[in-house]
Structures are given as structure tokens and as C-alpha cells.
Amino acid sequence: MTAQDIIETEIPAALKQKPELAKEINAIIHFDITGDNGGKWTVDLTKPDNWVTKGAEGTPKMTVSVSNDDFVKIREKKLNAQMAAMQGKLKFKPMDMGLAMKLAKLLG
């Protein structure tokens, strides 16, 4: 599993199962994934569908920065997201705790 699998396949699948999550988050989020299999993606939860695009598009309400390895570990529940954030492995700019918690529901 890579960050690309999570962002391009698992996030849209989760949103199709729970479309209310997109409405609840209602923001553009950029993912900046570093390391092998890294890249930039835009998750636009202000739209009714086609949420994920490759590259950084639009003006994000938040940018999430994390390495591919740590992102996969967080998704597989091998790394606690709050601990990763405290250790500086997972960064949010700007730090919006409410938005980060909503995003955790989507990624959890």
C-alpha cells in the first residue's frame, strides 16, 4: 500500500460510503507526501464528486505534509496520528484542530 493508493482509491471509496463526511469537512485539502511513492494531491470536498486530483490545485484550507511510510503506517493503525503530529512526522498548515479531527474520521 502507498499514499497514492490511500488518496486515489480508499478516500473516494470512503466518501462514496459516507457522503456526509465530504459535506462535514467541506474544504480543499492538499496532501504533500514525501519520500518514495510521494507526490502532491488535492482532495476537494466542496464538490459533489471527483474529489481527488493529482497535483496541488485551488486554494487549500489546509495542507497535510507527511512521508509516504508514515502515512501508510497511520492508515494501517501502526502509528497514532496524534503521536505522529506531536513528533513532527505529520504536519498541518495551518493547524486547524477541528478540520484535522474531521479529516481523521475520513482517514480512520
Beta strands, then each sheet from edge to edge (+ up, - down):
strand 1: 28-34
strand 2: 39-44
strand 3: 52-54
strand 4: 62-67
strand 5: 90-93
sheet 1: 3+ 2- 1+ 4+ 5-
end
